[in-house]
């Protein structure tokens, strides 16, 4: 039975503060009506609100819409959601990772536990309750903020609170040295400003995917073979369906489909070699019950050792997926570099005041870090105020005004600003990979010299320190597709490892609905031949920082939650890159 206490606890793990008793009662009622527990309810709520950019804090109106548009339509029930998703009659222990909330509970240390957002006291002090100053509020002449919605920052009990700390202790985040940092795109290819997209034909698209699968699959088999003893002898074939029923190794792309009648997920393997008697490459059911631990998702390229059981089924004995790219050369830093990272949306869902952004920029002006990395979206196309089309200026002008105010805040400061574009920006190209922003430098004057624009995805070179970044919520996309049998592992780390082991910023195929992926651009600019030292992977799920395969993985969450990250990267000792020597702090503004 769903209890009020457990429901509030689940919401607090998301950073939600529910003080309205009627909202709590409504949530409990929905749980009872649709026979779902509190965790499943929170999962469905997140899946409903995030794609629509709704406020994750529940309201009566949004809960009513949620019931009509999601619960009633899909008729969720606890019994259905817990059935085992396999395609064989023989049951095996399989963990379906379509529960976003599970990610929240898999941290490995106490610092990863979500801190409940402090509630505003009944009687607040003037400093706690104050509205932001007029000059801190972004109110262009074509936008009138709602007069009945006060703009408030988090209470003083929460502001500045450290949510997660990683690495060696650091006592001062303020600038200590004047550094002349070189900022540029890394040597690997980046999508150009004038990229032409969505001109590909289906035949070309298929050819690109097949060739990539073939090249990467051969690479996997080569790496796998080098790890075996010298006298190891195994038959490697390009055809995933050989005629002889003997053990062999091959490669292919994972396909995950859902059986409509039962809702079970079916895992298949698509080959790359087209048979003479067929018009397409073979596709086989992949039987994974003989593998103790595995994690697969749609679009993943894997090497498989197994045997053909029937005409359409491959029984897998081993899987190999570790196709890591070599890491970039050791950074040649002479002094510590301090970097602030924030990810959009940069304003709350009910207004265009951009108060979280101004609070951040004010903090940056005070501490003056060496680099400020801002990852889009800046003007998200799904924002409720943007969808109303009430602005009388162009979206590009609106964005330019935002940037002008950021530069005004930081005028005279040495902080370099790096802007990473997003396909969700209403004023920009709605395609992934996404070209960088084209700025009219005449509007910004001499201050524009401190701005560096980057495409999405990108690898930023800071004096040899390579930082990879993308605006796409890859973790949420992987959660929807992944099928795993890996109990007791760090799920967020496992998802991040998929990107590193597939050597791409976006390994999912077909792409998540709403992401306009251009296959040609993806192959050219979203795959990396060298692994960055730090990888920024923003997501709506809980903040995260961990080292995987000598790469520091960072999810700083979203700034509209008043959450951002700070990094202090130290010079390398002993001539070897050690990401554990990077200090990372994720905190409330």
C-alpha positions as CSV (number, residue, x, y, z in Angstrom):
1,X,0.0,0.0,0.0
2,X,1.3,3.5,-0.9
3,X,2.0,5.6,2.1
4,X,2.3,9.4,2.3
5,X,5.7,9.2,3.8
6,X,7.2,6.9,1.2
7,X,5.7,9.0,-1.7
8,X,7.2,12.2,-0.2
9,X,10.5,10.4,0.1
10,X,10.5,9.4,-3.5
11,X,9.7,12.9,-4.6
12,X,12.4,14.3,-2.4
13,X,14.9,12.1,-4.2
14,X,14.1,14.1,-7.3
15,X,14.6,17.4,-5.4
16,X,10.9,18.0,-5.2
17,X,9.3,19.7,-2.2
18,X,5.6,18.8,-1.8
19,X,3.9,20.8,0.9
20,X,0.4,20.8,-0.6
21,X,-1.6,18.1,1.1
22,X,-4.1,18.0,-1.8
23,X,-1.3,17.2,-4.2
24,X,-0.1,14.3,-2.0
25,X,-3.6,13.0,-1.7
26,X,-4.1,13.2,-5.5
27,X,-0.9,11.2,-6.1
28,X,-1.9,8.5,-3.6
29,X,-5.3,8.3,-5.2
30,X,-3.8,7.8,-8.6
31,X,-1.6,5.0,-7.2
32,X,-4.6,3.2,-5.8
33,X,-6.8,3.6,-8.9
34,X,-4.1,2.4,-11.3
35,X,-2.6,-0.2,-9.0
36,X,0.9,1.1,-9.1
37,X,3.4,1.6,-6.3
38,X,5.1,4.9,-5.4
39,X,8.3,4.1,-7.3
40,X,6.5,3.2,-10.5
41,X,4.4,6.3,-10.1
42,X,7.5,8.5,-9.9
43,X,9.0,6.8,-12.9
44,X,5.9,7.4,-15.0
45,X,5.7,11.0,-13.7
46,X,9.3,11.7,-14.8
47,X,8.8,10.1,-18.1
48,X,5.7,12.3,-18.7
49,X,7.0,15.6,-17.5
50,X,10.6,15.6,-18.8
51,X,9.8,15.3,-22.6
52,X,7.2,18.1,-22.3
53,X,9.5,20.3,-20.2
54,X,6.9,20.5,-17.4
55,X,7.8,21.4,-13.9
56,X,8.7,18.2,-12.2
57,X,7.1,19.5,-9.0
58,X,3.5,18.1,-9.2
59,X,0.5,20.3,-9.3
60,X,-3.2,19.4,-9.3
61,X,-3.6,20.6,-12.9
62,X,-0.6,18.7,-14.2
63,X,-1.6,15.5,-12.3
64,X,-5.0,15.7,-14.0
65,X,-3.4,16.0,-17.4
66,X,-1.0,13.2,-16.5
67,X,-3.9,10.9,-15.7
68,X,-5.8,11.7,-18.9
69,X,-2.9,11.7,-21.3
70,X,-0.8,8.9,-19.8
71,X,-2.3,6.7,-17.2
72,X,-5.8,6.3,-18.8
73,X,-4.3,6.0,-22.2
74,X,-1.8,3.3,-21.3
75,X,-3.8,1.6,-18.5
76,X,-0.7,1.0,-16.4
77,X,-0.8,-1.6,-13.7
78,X,1.7,-3.0,-11.3
79,X,1.1,-6.5,-12.5
80,X,2.0,-5.6,-16.1
81,X,5.0,-3.6,-15.3
82,X,6.7,-6.4,-13.4
83,X,6.5,-9.2,-15.9
84,X,9.8,-10.6,-17.2
85,X,10.8,-9.3,-20.6
86,X,12.4,-12.2,-22.5
87,X,11.7,-13.8,-25.8
88,X,12.2,-17.4,-24.8
89,X,9.8,-19.6,-23.0
90,X,12.7,-20.6,-20.7
91,X,12.9,-17.9,-18.0
92,X,16.2,-16.4,-17.0
93,X,17.1,-13.7,-14.7
94,X,17.0,-10.5,-16.7
95,X,17.0,-6.9,-15.4
96,X,15.2,-4.4,-17.6
97,X,16.6,-1.0,-17.1
98,X,13.6,1.1,-18.0
99,X,13.2,2.5,-14.5
100,X,14.8,5.9,-14.3
101,X,14.5,6.0,-10.5
102,X,16.8,3.0,-10.1
103,X,19.6,5.2,-11.3
104,X,19.1,7.5,-8.4
105,X,19.7,4.7,-5.8
106,X,22.9,3.2,-7.2
107,X,25.5,5.7,-5.9
108,X,28.6,4.1,-4.3
109,X,29.3,6.5,-1.5
110,X,27.4,8.6,1.0
111,X,28.2,11.8,-0.9
112,X,26.0,10.6,-3.8
113,X,22.9,10.5,-1.7
114,X,20.3,13.0,-2.7
115,X,19.9,15.8,-0.2
116,X,16.2,16.7,0.3
117,X,15.4,20.2,-0.7
118,X,14.8,22.3,2.3
119,X,11.3,23.6,2.7
120,X,10.8,27.3,3.2
121,X,10.0,28.0,6.8
122,X,6.5,29.4,7.7
123,X,8.0,32.7,8.7
124,X,10.9,33.6,6.6
125,X,13.4,36.3,7.2
126,X,13.7,39.1,4.7
127,X,16.8,37.7,3.2
128,X,15.1,34.3,2.7
129,X,12.0,35.7,1.2
130,X,13.4,38.5,-0.9
131,X,12.6,38.8,-4.6
132,X,15.5,39.3,-6.9
133,X,16.7,42.8,-7.6
134,X,15.2,44.4,-10.7
135,X,18.6,44.5,-12.5
136,X,18.9,40.7,-12.0
137,X,15.8,39.9,-13.9
138,X,15.8,39.4,-17.6
139,X,12.8,41.3,-18.9
140,X,13.2,42.2,-22.5
141,X,10.6,44.7,-23.8
142,X,8.8,42.0,-25.7
143,X,8.2,39.7,-22.7
144,X,6.2,40.5,-19.6
145,X,6.8,38.2,-16.6
146,X,3.8,36.9,-14.7
147,X,3.1,39.3,-11.9
148,X,1.6,36.7,-9.6
149,X,4.6,34.4,-9.7
150,X,7.5,35.7,-7.6
151,X,11.0,34.9,-8.7
152,X,12.8,33.3,-5.8
153,X,16.2,31.6,-5.4
154,X,16.5,28.6,-3.2
155,X,16.3,29.3,0.5
156,X,19.6,30.2,2.3
157,X,19.5,26.7,3.9
158,X,20.0,25.2,0.4
159,X,22.0,27.8,-1.5
160,X,25.6,26.9,-1.8
161,X,25.0,23.4,-0.5
162,X,27.4,20.8,-1.8
163,X,25.5,17.8,-3.3
164,X,28.5,15.8,-4.3
165,X,32.3,16.1,-4.0
166,X,34.9,14.0,-5.8
167,X,38.7,14.0,-5.7
168,X,41.2,15.8,-3.5
169,X,40.0,18.5,-1.2
170,X,40.0,22.1,-2.4
171,X,39.6,25.0,0.0
172,X,39.3,27.9,-2.4
173,X,37.5,28.0,-5.8
174,X,38.5,31.7,-6.5
175,X,41.1,32.5,-9.1
176,X,44.6,32.4,-7.7
177,X,46.7,32.8,-10.9
178,X,46.4,34.7,-14.1
179,X,46.4,32.0,-16.8
180,X,46.6,32.5,-20.6
181,X,44.6,29.4,-21.6
182,X,44.5,28.3,-25.2
183,X,40.9,27.2,-26.1
184,X,40.2,25.4,-29.4
185,X,38.4,22.4,-30.9
186,X,40.4,19.2,-30.7
187,X,41.9,17.7,-33.7
188,X,39.1,15.2,-34.3
189,X,36.4,16.3,-36.8
190,X,33.6,18.6,-35.7
191,X,30.5,19.4,-37.6
192,X,31.0,22.6,-39.6
193,X,28.9,25.7,-39.3
194,X,27.5,25.3,-42.8
195,X,26.8,21.6,-42.6
196,X,24.0,20.4,-44.9
197,X,21.7,17.9,-43.3
198,X,18.6,15.7,-43.9
199,X,19.5,15.2,-47.5
200,X,20.4,11.5,-47.1
201,X,18.6,8.7,-48.9
202,X,17.5,5.6,-47.1
203,X,19.9,3.5,-49.2
204,X,22.8,5.7,-48.2
205,X,21.7,5.7,-44.6
206,X,21.8,1.9,-44.6
207,X,25.2,1.8,-46.3
208,X,26.7,4.1,-43.7
209,X,25.3,2.1,-40.7
210,X,26.5,-1.2,-42.3
211,X,30.0,0.1,-43.0
212,X,30.3,1.5,-39.5
213,X,29.1,-1.8,-38.0
214,X,31.5,-3.8,-40.1
215,X,34.6,-1.6,-39.3
216,X,33.8,-1.4,-35.6
217,X,32.9,-5.1,-35.4
218,X,36.2,-6.1,-36.9
219,X,38.0,-3.8,-34.4
220,X,36.2,-5.5,-31.5
221,X,37.2,-9.0,-32.8
222,X,40.8,-7.9,-33.2
223,X,40.9,-6.5,-29.6
224,X,39.2,-9.6,-28.3
225,X,41.7,-11.9,-30.1
226,X,44.7,-10.0,-28.8
227,X,43.5,-10.8,-25.2
228,X,43.4,-14.5,-25.8
229,X,46.4,-16.9,-25.2
230,X,48.9,-17.4,-28.1
231,X,47.6,-20.9,-29.0
232,X,44.0,-19.8,-29.0
233,X,42.2,-20.9,-32.2
234,X,38.6,-19.7,-32.9
235,X,36.8,-19.4,-36.2
236,X,35.9,-15.8,-37.1
237,X,33.2,-15.2,-39.7
238,X,31.4,-12.1,-41.2
239,X,28.2,-14.0,-41.8
240,X,26.3,-14.3,-38.5
241,X,24.4,-17.3,-39.8
242,X,27.0,-19.9,-40.9
243,X,25.8,-23.2,-42.3
244,X,27.9,-25.4,-40.0
245,X,26.7,-25.9,-36.4
246,X,30.1,-25.2,-34.8
247,X,31.2,-22.6,-32.3
248,X,32.3,-19.4,-34.0
249,X,32.9,-15.6,-33.4
250,X,31.2,-12.9,-35.3
251,X,29.9,-9.4,-34.9
252,X,26.7,-7.4,-35.5
253,X,24.3,-4.7,-34.3
254,X,21.9,-5.3,-31.5
255,X,18.2,-4.7,-32.2
256,X,15.6,-4.5,-29.4
257,X,11.9,-4.9,-30.2
258,X,8.9,-5.2,-28.1
259,X,6.4,-8.0,-28.5
260,X,3.0,-6.2,-28.8
261,X,0.9,-9.0,-27.3
262,X,3.0,-9.5,-24.1
263,X,5.2,-6.4,-23.9
264,X,8.3,-8.5,-23.7
265,X,11.5,-7.2,-25.1
266,X,13.2,-9.3,-27.8
267,X,16.9,-9.1,-28.4
268,X,18.2,-9.7,-32.0
269,X,21.5,-9.5,-33.8
270,X,21.7,-7.9,-37.3
271,X,24.7,-8.9,-39.4
272,X,26.5,-6.9,-42.0
273,X,27.1,-9.4,-44.8
274,X,24.2,-9.8,-47.2
275,X,23.6,-13.3,-48.4
276,X,23.3,-14.0,-52.1
277,X,19.8,-15.4,-51.8
278,X,18.6,-12.5,-49.6
279,X,17.9,-8.8,-50.2
280,X,19.2,-7.9,-46.7
281,X,21.6,-8.9,-44.0
282,X,20.5,-11.8,-41.7
283,X,18.8,-11.0,-38.4
284,X,18.8,-13.7,-35.7
285,X,17.2,-14.0,-32.3
286,X,20.0,-13.7,-29.7
287,X,19.7,-16.2,-26.8
288,X,21.6,-14.6,-23.8
289,X,20.6,-17.0,-21.1
290,X,24.0,-18.7,-21.2
291,X,25.8,-15.5,-20.3
292,X,26.1,-14.7,-16.6
293,X,26.4,-10.9,-16.9
294,X,25.5,-8.7,-19.9
295,X,24.1,-5.3,-20.9
296,X,22.8,-4.7,-24.4
297,X,20.8,-1.9,-26.1
298,X,19.5,-1.2,-29.5
299,X,22.2,0.1,-31.8
300,X,25.1,-1.5,-29.8
301,X,27.8,-3.2,-31.9
302,X,29.0,-6.4,-30.3
303,X,31.3,-9.3,-30.9
304,X,29.7,-12.6,-30.1
305,X,30.9,-16.2,-29.6
306,X,28.2,-18.8,-30.0
307,X,26.6,-21.5,-32.0
308,X,23.5,-21.6,-34.3
309,X,20.8,-23.5,-32.5
310,X,18.0,-23.2,-35.0
311,X,17.6,-21.4,-38.3
312,X,16.8,-18.1,-36.7
313,X,18.4,-18.3,-33.2
314,X,22.0,-17.7,-32.1
315,X,22.9,-19.1,-28.7
316,X,25.5,-16.7,-27.3
317,X,28.3,-18.0,-25.0
318,X,30.3,-14.9,-24.7
319,X,29.9,-11.2,-25.6
320,X,32.7,-8.7,-26.1
321,X,31.9,-4.9,-26.3
322,X,35.0,-3.1,-25.0
323,X,36.1,-1.2,-28.1
324,X,37.6,1.7,-26.2
325,X,39.5,4.4,-28.2
326,X,43.0,5.4,-27.1
327,X,43.0,8.4,-24.8
328,X,44.4,11.8,-25.8
329,X,48.0,12.6,-24.9
330,X,48.7,13.7,-21.4
331,X,47.7,17.4,-20.7
332,X,50.6,19.8,-20.4
333,X,49.2,22.0,-17.7
334,X,51.5,24.3,-15.8
335,X,49.0,25.4,-13.2
336,X,45.6,24.4,-11.8
337,X,42.7,25.2,-14.2
338,X,39.3,25.9,-12.6
339,X,36.3,25.3,-14.7
340,X,32.6,25.9,-14.1
341,X,30.0,23.8,-16.0
342,X,26.3,24.5,-16.3
343,X,23.7,22.9,-18.5
344,X,20.4,24.3,-19.8
345,X,17.5,24.9,-19.6
346,X,18.7,28.0,-17.8
347,X,15.4,29.3,-16.6
348,X,12.5,27.6,-14.7
349,X,9.6,26.2,-16.6
350,X,7.1,28.9,-15.8
351,X,8.9,32.0,-16.8
352,X,11.7,33.5,-19.0
353,X,13.4,35.5,-16.2
354,X,16.5,33.3,-16.4
355,X,17.1,33.8,-12.7
356,X,19.2,30.7,-12.2
357,X,21.5,31.9,-15.0
358,X,22.0,35.3,-13.5
359,X,22.7,33.8,-10.1
360,X,25.3,31.6,-11.6
361,X,26.9,34.4,-13.6
362,X,27.0,36.6,-10.5
363,X,28.9,33.8,-8.7
364,X,31.3,33.4,-11.7
365,X,32.0,37.2,-11.6
366,X,32.8,36.9,-7.9
367,X,35.1,33.8,-8.2
368,X,36.4,34.4,-11.7
369,X,37.2,30.8,-12.8
370,X,39.4,30.3,-15.8
371,X,36.7,28.8,-18.0
372,X,32.8,28.8,-17.9
373,X,31.3,26.0,-20.0
374,X,27.6,26.6,-20.8
375,X,25.8,23.7,-22.6
376,X,22.5,24.3,-24.3
377,X,19.6,24.5,-24.7
378,X,19.5,28.3,-24.0
379,X,16.1,29.0,-25.5
380,X,14.4,25.6,-25.4
381,X,11.7,25.1,-28.0
382,X,9.4,23.2,-25.6
383,X,9.3,25.9,-23.0
384,X,5.7,26.9,-22.2
385,X,6.4,30.6,-22.7
386,X,8.2,30.0,-26.0
387,X,5.4,27.8,-27.3
388,X,2.9,30.7,-26.7
389,X,4.8,32.8,-29.4
390,X,4.3,36.0,-27.4
391,X,7.8,37.4,-28.1
392,X,7.8,40.3,-30.6
393,X,11.4,39.9,-31.4
394,X,13.1,37.0,-33.2
395,X,14.3,34.0,-31.2
396,X,17.8,34.9,-32.4
397,X,17.5,38.4,-31.0
398,X,16.2,37.0,-27.7
399,X,19.3,34.7,-27.5
400,X,21.6,37.6,-28.4
401,X,20.1,39.6,-25.6
402,X,20.8,36.8,-23.2
403,X,24.4,36.6,-24.3
404,X,24.8,40.4,-24.1
405,X,23.7,40.4,-20.5
406,X,26.1,37.5,-19.6
407,X,29.0,39.5,-21.1
408,X,27.9,42.6,-19.2
409,X,28.1,40.7,-15.9
410,X,31.6,39.4,-16.8
411,X,32.9,42.6,-18.3
412,X,36.5,43.1,-17.3
413,X,36.8,39.5,-16.0
414,X,39.4,37.0,-17.4
415,X,36.9,34.1,-17.5
416,X,36.6,32.5,-20.9
417,X,33.1,31.4,-22.0
418,X,32.5,28.3,-24.0
419,X,29.0,27.9,-25.5
420,X,28.0,24.4,-26.6
421,X,25.0,24.4,-29.0
422,X,21.9,22.2,-28.7
423,X,19.4,20.8,-31.2
424,X,16.6,21.8,-28.7
425,X,17.4,25.6,-29.1
426,X,14.5,27.2,-30.9
427,X,16.7,29.7,-32.7
428,X,19.2,27.0,-34.0
429,X,19.4,24.0,-36.2
430,X,17.1,21.1,-35.0
431,X,19.5,18.4,-36.0
432,X,22.1,16.2,-34.3
433,X,25.0,16.5,-34.6
434,X,24.4,20.3,-34.3
435,X,26.6,23.0,-35.8
436,X,27.9,25.7,-33.4
437,X,26.2,29.0,-32.9
438,X,27.0,31.8,-35.4
439,X,27.4,35.0,-33.4
440,X,27.1,38.5,-34.6
441,X,30.3,39.9,-33.0
442,X,29.3,43.4,-33.9
443,X,26.5,43.2,-31.2
444,X,28.9,42.3,-28.5
445,X,31.9,44.5,-29.2
446,X,35.3,43.7,-27.7
447,X,33.7,41.4,-25.1
448,X,33.1,38.8,-27.9
449,X,36.8,37.9,-27.7
450,X,36.2,35.8,-24.6
451,X,33.4,33.7,-26.2
452,X,34.1,30.4,-27.9
453,X,31.4,28.5,-29.7
454,X,31.4,24.7,-30.0
455,X,29.1,22.3,-31.9
456,X,27.3,19.4,-30.3
457,X,29.0,17.0,-29.7
458,X,32.4,18.5,-29.3
459,X,35.8,17.9,-27.8
460,X,37.3,21.1,-26.3
461,X,41.1,21.4,-26.1
462,X,42.2,23.5,-23.1
463,X,46.0,23.5,-23.2
464,X,46.0,19.8,-24.0
465,X,43.2,19.0,-21.6
466,X,40.5,17.4,-23.7
467,X,36.9,17.8,-22.5
468,X,34.1,16.0,-24.5
469,X,30.6,17.4,-24.2
470,X,27.1,16.9,-25.7
471,X,23.7,18.4,-24.9
472,X,21.8,15.2,-25.6
473,X,20.4,13.3,-22.6
474,X,22.1,10.0,-23.7
475,X,21.5,8.4,-20.3
476,X,17.7,8.8,-20.5
477,X,17.8,7.4,-24.0
478,X,19.9,4.4,-23.0
479,X,17.7,3.7,-20.0
480,X,14.7,3.2,-22.3
481,X,16.6,0.7,-24.5
482,X,19.0,-1.2,-22.3
483,X,18.4,-4.8,-21.3
484,X,20.8,-6.1,-18.7
485,X,21.6,-8.9,-16.3
486,X,24.2,-7.2,-14.1
487,X,23.0,-7.1,-10.5
488,X,24.9,-5.1,-8.0
489,X,26.6,-2.8,-10.5
490,X,26.5,0.9,-10.7
491,X,23.9,1.5,-13.4
492,X,24.9,5.1,-14.2
493,X,28.5,3.9,-14.6
494,X,27.4,1.1,-16.8
495,X,25.4,3.4,-19.1
496,X,28.3,5.8,-19.3
497,X,30.7,3.0,-20.2
498,X,28.5,2.2,-23.2
499,X,29.6,5.5,-24.8
500,X,33.3,4.9,-24.1
501,X,33.2,1.3,-25.3
502,X,31.3,2.2,-28.5
503,X,33.6,5.2,-29.0
504,X,30.7,7.6,-29.8
505,X,28.8,10.3,-28.1
506,X,25.5,8.7,-29.2
507,X,25.4,4.9,-29.5
508,X,21.6,4.4,-29.6
509,X,20.0,3.4,-32.9
510,X,17.2,4.0,-33.9
511,X,17.5,7.4,-32.2
512,X,15.2,8.4,-29.4
513,X,11.9,10.0,-30.6
514,X,12.4,13.7,-31.0
515,X,16.1,13.6,-31.8
516,X,16.6,14.4,-35.4
517,X,19.7,12.4,-36.0
518,X,21.5,12.7,-39.4
519,X,23.3,9.5,-40.0
520,X,26.0,10.9,-42.3
521,X,26.8,13.7,-39.8
522,X,26.7,11.2,-36.9
523,X,29.3,8.9,-38.5
524,X,31.6,11.8,-39.4
525,X,31.3,13.9,-36.2
526,X,29.7,12.0,-33.3
527,X,32.3,9.2,-33.1
528,X,35.7,9.7,-31.6
529,X,39.0,8.1,-32.5
530,X,40.5,9.4,-29.2
531,X,38.9,9.3,-25.8
532,X,38.7,12.7,-24.0
533,X,40.1,13.1,-20.5
534,X,36.7,14.5,-19.2
535,X,33.3,13.7,-20.6
536,X,30.3,16.0,-19.8
537,X,27.1,14.0,-20.2
538,X,24.2,16.1,-18.9
539,X,21.0,14.4,-17.9
540,X,17.7,14.9,-16.1
541,X,18.6,12.1,-13.8
542,X,20.6,12.6,-10.6
543,X,24.0,14.4,-10.7
544,X,27.0,12.0,-11.1
545,X,30.8,12.0,-11.2
546,X,32.9,8.9,-11.6
547,X,36.1,7.7,-13.3
548,X,35.7,5.1,-16.0
549,X,38.5,3.8,-18.2
550,X,40.7,6.8,-17.2
551,X,37.9,9.3,-18.2
552,X,36.1,11.5,-15.7
553,X,32.4,11.2,-16.4
554,X,30.3,14.2,-15.2
555,X,26.6,14.8,-15.1
556,X,26.1,18.3,-13.6
557,X,22.2,18.1,-13.9
558,X,20.3,21.2,-15.1
559,X,20.7,24.8,-14.1
560,X,16.9,25.3,-13.9
561,X,17.2,23.2,-10.7
562,X,19.9,25.7,-9.5
563,X,22.5,23.0,-9.8
564,X,25.9,23.3,-11.5
565,X,29.4,21.8,-11.3
566,X,32.9,23.1,-10.6
567,X,36.2,21.4,-11.7
568,X,39.8,21.9,-10.6
569,X,42.2,20.1,-12.9
570,X,45.8,19.9,-11.7
571,X,49.0,19.5,-13.6
572,X,50.0,15.9,-14.3
573,X,52.5,14.2,-12.1
574,X,54.7,11.3,-13.1
575,X,53.9,11.9,-16.7
576,X,50.6,10.1,-16.5
577,X,47.0,11.3,-16.7
578,X,45.1,10.5,-13.5
579,X,41.4,11.6,-13.4
580,X,41.3,10.8,-9.7
581,X,43.4,13.9,-9.1
582,X,40.6,16.2,-10.5
583,X,38.5,17.9,-7.9
584,X,34.8,18.1,-8.7
585,X,32.1,19.8,-6.8
586,X,28.4,19.7,-7.7
587,X,26.4,22.2,-5.7
588,X,23.4,24.5,-5.5
589,X,23.9,28.1,-6.5
